[in-house]
Amino acid sequence: MDRVPAPLHFTPGAPSGSAAGGDAGLPAASGRRRLVGTLAAFSIGLAGGLPQALAQQGKPPAADAPAAAGEGSEATTRLSEAVGAVVRIRMRALRDATSLELLGPDREGTGVVIDSSGLILTIGYIVVEASRIEVSGADGRSVPATLVAFDQPTGLALLRTSTPLPVRPVELGDSSGVEATEAVLVASAVAADVAYIASRRTFTGYWEYILEDAIFTAPPRGDFAGAALIGRDGRLLGIGSLFVADAVQPRASFPGNMFIPINALRPILGDLIANGRRTDARPWLGVHTQEVQGRIVVARVTPESPAQKAGLRRGDIITALGGQELAGQADLYKRLWAYGKPGVKVPLRVLQGNRMLELGIESMDRFDHFRAQPTL
């Protein structure tokens, strides 16, 4: 699947036709009027015509116009409150952060306030290995925040501000019923605009990552990192993660974004708040792979990772795990995670140059590879 990974595109940019940051904080004047108009149209199902390429995937969504003007006004209020829960996140990484090479020292994106204590849901690559995190809401006031949790299997992260922001938290929705061609609202610290569900399917990422039932939207947004995917009822349906080149179907050119469905958070939220991570951690090797004509080729080896310590190199071809041939990238990841808990020695057969090697790689929990977070 052709895609541009989030770690290479984490800084929000302006969508087509918008000035970068022009709608950040939802200012008064033209930005505010534009937002109110967008929310009002979206709330009554008048968000615009369904793009033809998406219409071919299924029937267009119904208008669902309210029976009375008051109902439309209430829906607009709910949407406005949901957008009001969207915040800007700015982060400075630790000097010795292991993620500096891919993510850089300064990162910026979006988060969503999900409870009254100042708990914020965002995408993890914005905030891992931070020396300082600042969060600002609609009033522009900036407050410090700390990393509460990071979840490698989903990519989600939780922050908590030092003092609660004066916003109404967004309510978590149910992403299981979100279907292709449905209209949704994408809200970031830059702007809020209507998008459409392009597809729902499993996503496999080169960084030892599989996301079941991922949500793909179109048109593409440059400010996707941590953006809120909001339904017409004002509830949160997902968190922005990636730009992809094939939003409608694999290997078919149609750019868009990928969102992590909010239902992926529900079963692990308690663990994340209590422990900073999920209790059922997966073994991690620290290898980026590409699937080329059925072969699993090593594209990058993470510094100080189990894979690097075991001698894995860029250009190596992984052919087997536990003596059994591998059927592809997803097969490698699923069998790796089923092999045992972090710390288990993973036997890989690797073609390195003209030599076939049998490597025993002592896996670890990805969370433990990150540098420790300082307490603010």
RODO-2510 file (C-alpha; in nm, 4 decimals, decimal comma):
residues 376
     n   res          X          Y          Z
     1     m     0,0000     0,0000     0,0000
     2     d     0,1438     0,3330    -0,1061
     3     r     0,1399     0,5899     0,1710
     4     v     0,3277     0,8714     0,3373
     5     p     0,3875     0,7789     0,7025
     6     a     0,2951     1,0184     0,9775
     7     p     0,6452     1,0443     1,1266
     8     l     0,7545     1,2256     0,8114
     9     h     0,4559     1,4612     0,8054
    10     f     0,3680     1,5496     1,1612
    11     t     0,3511     1,9296     1,1447
    12     p     0,0059     2,0592     1,0539
    13     g    -0,0165     2,2544     0,7319
    14     a    -0,3081     2,4434     0,5886
    15     p    -0,5685     2,2641     0,3802
    16     s    -0,6068     2,3810     0,0238
    17     g    -0,7284     2,7402     0,0168
    18     s    -0,6526     2,8140     0,3853
    19     a    -0,3716     3,0107     0,5427
    20     a    -0,1632     2,8092     0,7865
    21     g    -0,3003     2,8674     1,1321
    22     g    -0,5667     3,1013     0,9995
    23     d    -0,8467     2,9182     1,1785
    24     a    -0,6387     2,8098     1,4760
    25     g    -0,8202     2,8868     1,7965
    26     l    -1,1313     2,9605     1,5892
    27     p    -1,0860     3,3404     1,5793
    28     a    -1,3616     3,5919     1,5244
    29     a    -1,4400     3,7595     1,1917
    30     s    -1,4127     3,5585     0,8670
    31     g    -1,2708     3,2403     1,0246
    32     r    -1,5515     3,2248     1,2808
    33     r    -1,8241     3,2959     1,0234
    34     r    -1,6831     3,0279     0,7930
    35     l    -1,6794     2,7744     1,0759
    36     v    -2,0368     2,8483     1,1839
    37     g    -2,1542     2,8149     0,8249
    38     t    -1,9703     2,4850     0,7831
    39     l    -2,1163     2,3409     1,1049
    40     a    -2,4688     2,4540     1,0239
    41     a    -2,4565     2,2975     0,6766
    42     f    -2,2982     1,9784     0,8070
    43     s    -2,5488     1,9396     1,0930
    44     i    -2,8461     1,9323     0,8517
    45     g    -2,6770     1,7192     0,5867
    46     l    -2,6058     1,9992     0,3377
    47     a    -2,2295     1,9705     0,3484
    48     g    -2,1936     1,9518    -0,0275
    49     g    -2,2107     1,6907    -0,2988
    50     l    -2,0472     1,3554    -0,2492
    51     p    -1,7355     1,3295    -0,4676
    52     q    -1,8118     1,1127    -0,7707
    53     a    -1,5297     0,8661    -0,7025
    54     l    -1,6699     0,8023    -0,3548
    55     a    -2,0304     0,7904    -0,4736
    56     q    -1,9347     0,4926    -0,6871
    57     q    -1,8413     0,3028    -0,3700
    58     g    -2,2020     0,3111    -0,2472
    59     k    -2,5103     0,5252    -0,2146
    60     p    -2,4655     0,8869    -0,1001
    61     p    -2,5566     0,9686     0,2599
    62     a    -2,9079     1,0894     0,3229
    63     a    -2,9569     1,4576     0,3946
    64     d    -3,1263     1,3907     0,7298
    65     a    -3,2642     1,7439     0,7377
    66     p    -3,4231     1,8227     1,0756
    67     a    -3,7961     1,8630     1,1050
    68     a    -3,7608     2,1999     1,2755
    69     a    -3,5097     2,4812     1,2706
    70     g    -3,4516     2,4356     1,6429
    71     e    -3,3210     2,0828     1,5890
    72     g    -3,0669     2,2108     1,3344
    73     s    -2,9589     2,4803     1,5770
    74     e    -2,9073     2,2234     1,8540
    75     a    -2,7001     2,0046     1,6220
    76     t    -2,4865     2,3032     1,5247
    77     t    -2,4315     2,3804     1,8939
    78     r    -2,3191     2,0235     1,9621
    79     l    -2,0759     2,0377     1,6718
    80     s    -1,9455     2,3763     1,7811
    81     e    -1,8803     2,2403     2,1310
    82     a    -1,6990     1,9396     1,9849
    83     v    -1,4770     2,1645     1,7734
    84     g    -1,4199     2,3787     2,0829
    85     a    -1,2634     2,0743     2,2537
    86     v    -0,9906     2,0626     1,9861
    87     v    -0,6560     2,2033     2,1043
    88     r    -0,3143     2,2782     1,9626
    89     i    -0,0151     2,0790     2,0918
    90     r     0,3467     2,1956     2,0722
    91     m     0,6328     1,9779     2,1908
    92     r     1,0106     1,9948     2,2318
    93     a     1,1839     1,6553     2,2371
    94     l     1,4523     1,5384     2,4772
    95     r     1,8043     1,5980     2,3475
    96     d     1,8760     1,2248     2,3468
    97     a     1,5342     1,1161     2,2155
    98     t     1,5536     0,8002     2,0093
    99     s     1,2828     0,9437     1,7798
   100     l     1,4806     1,2538     1,6757
   101     e     1,5960     1,1081     1,3440
   102     l     1,2435     1,0520     1,2141
   103     l     1,0361     1,3043     1,4072
   104     g     1,2720     1,5935     1,4771
   105     p     1,3144     1,8012     1,7954
   106     d     1,0058     2,0250     1,7578
   107     r     0,6641     1,8782     1,6862
   108     e     0,3188     2,0239     1,6542
   109     g    -0,0289     1,8888     1,6061
   110     t    -0,3791     1,8571     1,7436
   111     g    -0,5429     1,6965     2,0437
   112     v    -0,8974     1,6626     2,1790
   113     v    -1,0083     1,7201     2,5399
   114     i    -1,2023     1,4108     2,6481
   115     d    -1,2712     1,4740     3,0188
   116     s    -1,3060     1,7595     3,2673
   117     s    -0,9730     1,6866     3,4409
   118     g    -0,7711     1,8018     3,1396
   119     l    -0,7214     1,4609     2,9746
   120     i    -0,6374     1,4998     2,6047
   121     l    -0,6373     1,2336     2,3341
   122     t    -0,3895     1,2707     2,0481
   123     i    -0,1594     1,0776     1,8172
   124     g     0,1506     0,9430     1,9894
   125     y     0,4254     1,0500     1,7501
   126     i     0,3614     1,4155     1,8331
   127     v     0,4370     1,3747     2,2037
   128     v     0,6667     1,0760     2,2692
   129     e     1,0006     1,1571     2,4373
   130     a     0,9047     1,5151     2,5191
   131     s     1,1052     1,7443     2,7428
   132     r     0,8246     2,0011     2,7238
   133     i     0,4634     1,9906     2,6050
   134     e     0,2409     2,2970     2,5715
   135     v    -0,1314     2,2912     2,4953
   136     s    -0,3411     2,5886     2,3869
   137     g    -0,7158     2,6157     2,3394
   138     a    -0,9489     2,8554     2,1637
   139     d    -0,8513     3,1466     2,3904
   140     g    -0,4864     3,1097     2,2858
   141     r    -0,3707     3,0603     2,6443
   142     s    -0,0929     2,8016     2,6672
   143     v    -0,0622     2,5575     2,9585
   144     p     0,1945     2,2834     3,0217
   145     a     0,0977     1,9188     2,9877
   146     t     0,2507     1,5820     3,0681
   147     l     0,2372     1,2539     2,8817
   148     v    -0,0005     1,0183     3,0610
   149     a     0,0193     0,7206     2,8274
   150     f     0,1326     0,5946     2,4891
   151     d    -0,0076     0,2878     2,3156
   152     q     0,2133     0,1354     2,0474
   153     p    -0,0483    -0,1033     1,8989
   154     t    -0,2898     0,1804     1,8148
   155     g    -0,0528     0,4778     1,8055
   156     l    -0,2724     0,6797     2,0430
   157     a    -0,1467     0,8877     2,3356
   158     l    -0,2994     1,0658     2,6342
   159     l    -0,1879     1,3968     2,7863
   160     r    -0,3040     1,5848     3,0932
   161     t    -0,2772     1,9601     3,1278
   162     s    -0,1507     2,1115     3,4541
   163     t    -0,4858     2,2896     3,4897
   164     p    -0,8060     2,1970     3,3052
   165     l    -0,8809     2,4045     2,9966
   166     p    -1,2089     2,6040     2,9958
   167     v    -1,3725     2,3848     2,7315
   168     r    -1,6501     2,1285     2,7267
   169     p    -1,4962     1,7809     2,6738
   170     v    -1,6008     1,5954     2,3603
   171     e    -1,8083     1,2816     2,4051
   172     l    -1,6667     0,9573     2,2646
   173     g    -1,8813     0,8117     1,9892
   174     d    -1,9185     0,4660     1,8362
   175     s    -1,6983     0,4248     1,5297
   176     s    -1,8272     0,0767     1,4434
   177     g    -2,1162     0,2130     1,2390
   178     v    -1,9154     0,4603     1,0300
   179     e    -1,9513     0,3576     0,6662
   180     a    -1,8071     0,4517     0,3287
   181     t    -1,9553     0,7669     0,1674
   182     e    -2,0687     0,9055     0,5053
   183     a    -2,0029     1,2757     0,5667
   184     v    -1,7889     1,3602     0,8706
   185     l    -1,6191     1,6671     1,0163
   186     v    -1,2394     1,6820     1,0435
   187     a    -1,1293     1,9397     1,3027
   188     s    -0,7703     2,0350     1,3762
   189     a    -0,5922     2,3260     1,5425
   190     v    -0,5841     2,4794     1,1929
   191     a    -0,9377     2,4390     1,0571
   192     a    -1,2608     2,2380     1,0625
   193     d    -1,3955     2,1094     0,7315
   194     v    -1,6249     1,8420     0,5949
   195     a    -1,4765     1,5190     0,4603
   196     y    -1,6170     1,1837     0,3502
   197     i    -1,5450     0,8277     0,4545
   198     a    -1,3561     0,6740     0,1638
   199     s    -1,3230     0,3205     0,3037
   200     r    -1,2892     0,0988     0,6122
   201     r    -1,0224    -0,1711     0,6087
   202     t    -0,7185    -0,3166     0,7841
   203     f    -0,4051    -0,1046     0,7613
   204     t    -0,0543    -0,2530     0,7765
   205     g     0,2330    -0,0144     0,8493
   206     y     0,6025    -0,0731     0,7932
   207     w     0,6877     0,0019     1,1600
   208     e     0,5508    -0,3262     1,3061
   209     y     0,1952    -0,1946     1,3010
   210     i    -0,1452    -0,3298     1,2051
   211     l    -0,4667    -0,1374     1,2654
   212     e    -0,7903    -0,3261     1,2213
   213     d    -1,0872    -0,1425     1,0738
   214     a    -0,9007     0,1819     1,0053
   215     i    -1,1039     0,4782     0,8805
   216     f    -0,9917     0,6430     0,5550
   217     t    -1,1235     0,9859     0,4549
   218     a    -1,1091     1,2202     0,1569
   219     p    -1,0254     1,4840     0,0474
   220     p    -0,6761     1,4800     0,2047
   221     r    -0,5778     1,7209     0,4801
   222     g    -0,2248     1,8363     0,5611
   223     d    -0,3158     1,9044     0,9247
   224     f    -0,4097     1,5432     1,0002
   225     a    -0,1773     1,4784     1,2969
   226     g    -0,4076     1,4233     1,5953
   227     a    -0,7076     1,5823     1,4190
   228     a    -1,0546     1,4975     1,5474
   229     l    -1,2961     1,2979     1,3319
   230     i    -1,6423     1,4104     1,4425
   231     g    -1,9822     1,2696     1,3531
   232     r    -2,2943     1,4733     1,2851
   233     d    -2,4037     1,4143     1,6460
   234     g    -2,0908     1,5940     1,7747
   235     r    -1,9260     1,2788     1,9103
   236     l    -1,5633     1,1803     1,8500
   237     l    -1,5183     0,8979     1,5978
   238     g    -1,1406     0,8896     1,5455
   239     i    -0,7988     1,0533     1,5683
   240     g    -0,5937     1,1539     1,2639
   241     s    -0,2783     0,9568     1,1936
   242     l    -0,1581     0,9528     0,8322
   243     f    -0,1658     1,0862     0,4808
   244     v    -0,2231     0,8003     0,2351
   245     a    -0,2205     0,7809    -0,1427
   246     d    -0,4851     0,5070    -0,1634
   247     a    -0,7768     0,6077     0,0566
   248     v    -1,0474     0,4263    -0,1418
   249     q    -0,8772     0,0916    -0,1995
   250     p    -0,5233    -0,0520    -0,1843
   251     r    -0,2864     0,0568    -0,4612
   252     a    -0,5535     0,2706    -0,6305
   253     s    -0,4449     0,6331    -0,6541
   254     f    -0,6861     0,8401    -0,4451
   255     p    -0,5212     1,0541    -0,1741
   256     g    -0,6718     1,0945     0,1703
   257     n    -0,6072     1,0472     0,5404
   258     m    -0,6212     0,7570     0,7823
   259     f    -0,7876     0,7866     1,1226
   260     i    -0,7614     0,5549     1,4227
   261     p    -1,1192     0,4555     1,5158
   262     i    -1,2244     0,5648     1,8631
   263     n    -1,3462     0,2119     1,9421
   264     a    -0,9805     0,1050     1,9464
   265     l    -0,9386     0,3231     2,2579
   266     r    -1,2345     0,2024     2,4608
   267     p    -1,1021    -0,1375     2,5825
   268     i    -0,7598     0,0014     2,6802
   269     l    -0,8473     0,3449     2,8229
   270     g    -0,8456     0,2223     3,1838
   271     d    -0,5072     0,0536     3,1392
   272     l    -0,3572     0,3625     2,9780
   273     i    -0,4705     0,5958     3,2547
   274     a    -0,3670     0,3590     3,5343
   275     n    -0,0383     0,2261     3,3939
   276     g     0,0730     0,4559     3,1127
   277     r     0,0492     0,1658     2,8680
   278     r    -0,1630    -0,1421     2,8007
   279     t    -0,0910    -0,4467     3,0154
   280     d    -0,0841    -0,6909     2,7216
   281     a     0,2259    -0,5423     2,5562
   282     r     0,3604    -0,6896     2,2338
   283     p     0,7175    -0,7912     2,1538
   284     w     0,8955    -0,5306     1,9399
   285     l     1,2068    -0,5711     1,7238
   286     g     1,2670    -0,2189     1,5895
   287     v     1,2699    -0,2905     1,2187
   288     h     1,0982    -0,1080     0,9328
   289     t     1,0052    -0,3351     0,6452
   290     q     0,8743    -0,3162     0,2911
   291     e     0,6918    -0,5929     0,1092
   292     v     0,8436    -0,6237    -0,2377
   293     q     0,6994    -0,8977    -0,4612
   294     g     0,6129    -1,1027    -0,1558
   295     r     0,9547    -1,0553     0,0055
   296     i     0,9960    -0,8781     0,3391
   297     v     1,2836    -0,6352     0,2906
   298     v     1,4406    -0,4414     0,5776
   299     a     1,4158    -0,0680     0,4962
   300     r     1,5514     0,0675     0,8248
   301     v     1,6747    -0,0603     1,1589
   302     t     1,5969     0,1571     1,4612
   303     p     1,9105     0,2637     1,6531
   304     e     1,9560     0,0869     1,9883
   305     s     1,6756    -0,1549     1,9044
   306     p     1,6772    -0,5339     1,9474
   307     a     1,7096    -0,5707     1,5694
   308     q     2,0213    -0,3540     1,5553
   309     k     2,1804    -0,5344     1,8499
   310     a     2,1194    -0,8684     1,6738
   311     g     2,2961    -0,7480     1,3569
   312     l     1,9984    -0,6893     1,1273
   313     r     2,0817    -0,4449     0,8447
   314     r     1,9060    -0,2395     0,5809
   315     g     1,8571    -0,4482     0,2673
   316     d     1,8283    -0,7785     0,4547
   317     i     1,5421    -1,0055     0,3546
   318     i     1,3447    -1,1741     0,6360
   319     t     1,2336    -1,5149     0,5108
   320     a     1,1143    -1,7132     0,8133
   321     l     1,0144    -1,6893     1,1797
   322     g     1,0498    -1,9894     1,4066
   323     g     1,1564    -2,2030     1,1113
   324     q     0,8358    -2,1336     0,9156
   325     e     0,8345    -1,9348     0,5922
   326     l     0,6623    -1,5976     0,6010
   327     a     0,3735    -1,5061     0,3706
   328     g     0,4280    -1,1307     0,3889
   329     q     0,4557    -0,8259     0,6083
   330     a     0,1292    -0,8753     0,7990
   331     d     0,2137    -1,2422     0,8548
   332     l     0,5487    -1,1416     1,0093
   333     y     0,3871    -0,9002     1,2540
   334     k     0,1022    -1,1292     1,3591
   335     r     0,3324    -1,4230     1,4199
   336     l     0,5811    -1,2024     1,6041
   337     w     0,3110    -1,0803     1,8420
   338     a     0,1822    -1,4341     1,8953
   339     y     0,5289    -1,5672     1,9720
   340     g     0,5346    -1,4468     2,3315
   341     k     0,5587    -1,1442     2,5559
   342     p     0,8223    -0,8686     2,5274
   343     g     1,1606    -1,0196     2,6135
   344     v     1,1001    -1,3427     2,4224
   345     k     1,3815    -1,4412     2,1850
   346     v     1,2482    -1,4350     1,8298
   347     p     1,4219    -1,6711     1,5818
   348     l     1,4396    -1,5112     1,2369
   349     r     1,5906    -1,6487     0,9193
   350     v     1,7481    -1,3614     0,7273
   351     l     1,9167    -1,3375     0,3876
   352     q     2,2007    -1,0892     0,4378
   353     g     2,3932    -1,0366     0,1157
   354     n     2,4670    -1,3867    -0,0086
   355     r     2,4479    -1,5463     0,3377
   356     m     2,1479    -1,7046     0,5048
   357     l     2,1595    -1,6264     0,8783
   358     e     1,9664    -1,7633     1,1747
   359     l     1,9268    -1,4751     1,4217
   360     g     1,7828    -1,4912     1,7709
   361     i     1,6518    -1,1417     1,8467
   362     e     1,5657    -1,0653     2,2086
   363     s     1,2515    -0,8552     2,1764
   364     m     1,1365    -0,5764     2,4066
   365     d     0,8381    -0,3554     2,4832
   366     r     0,8450    -0,0583     2,2435
   367     f     0,7468     0,1701     2,5328
   368     d     1,0722     0,0866     2,7134
   369     h     1,2809     0,1972     2,4168
   370     f     1,1709     0,5585     2,4548
   371     r     1,3676     0,7921     2,6809
   372     a     1,2120     0,8596     3,0204
   373     q     0,9739     1,1501     3,0424
   374     p     1,0629     1,4260     3,2914
   375     t     0,7977     1,5365     3,5408
   376     l     0,6774     1,8933     3,4963
***
